[in-house]
Amino acid sequence: NYAKPNFLLGFAPMVLCFLICDFIKTRGKTVKQQLLMGVAVLASFIVLFYQSQALYDTSEKNGIAVSLDRINEIYEFPQTGLRIIMGFAFAICVFITMKRKKIEIPKYLTAGWIFAFFCYFFRTYFKETGARENHGNFSWQMYMGGFVVAILSFAAIYKAYHEEKVTLKNFCVCMCVYFLQIMSGLFYFYKLIMGESYLV
């Protein structure tokens, strides 16, 4: 929240999902812990509101609106869906590998996927209005969602390999996909240096 306040919009729903699942699983025996966790997230929302009021002039009539513009982009540019899938290529590869080897998906990786889902959800259906309409704030959390899933996927596959739950071949395949994603990012960075505009 300190680095980019809107990252909380993906994090808070993820925490809520885990709290609900935990409440059902324990049949309400951990209500006190859940309330404490909820208060911590609520405090972050207060900071988010303060930053919004302090950083931007309220007279500019900025706001948040539900929008289907991003959905229209996907239909107009079919490669957008492919780009999203390729952006998660490494994480998908790790997920498939662990499922094939019947390895339990770690809770932290599940949390990462839920976080990324909500980041993409807000990026797809919400946008800012007014002076901040073209700032792309909802889009930035989308990139953070992909980054978090990639880091957690790396931790999961490395742990599985270290514990000899996956073979060296499986691990190398995942790392090759990871390397290709890094090379893709470097190529994108090169295009930015050459003067092309970035995609939000």
Beta strands, then each sheet from edge to edge (+ up, - down):
strand 1: 63-66
strand 2: 126-129
sheet 1: 1+ 2-
end
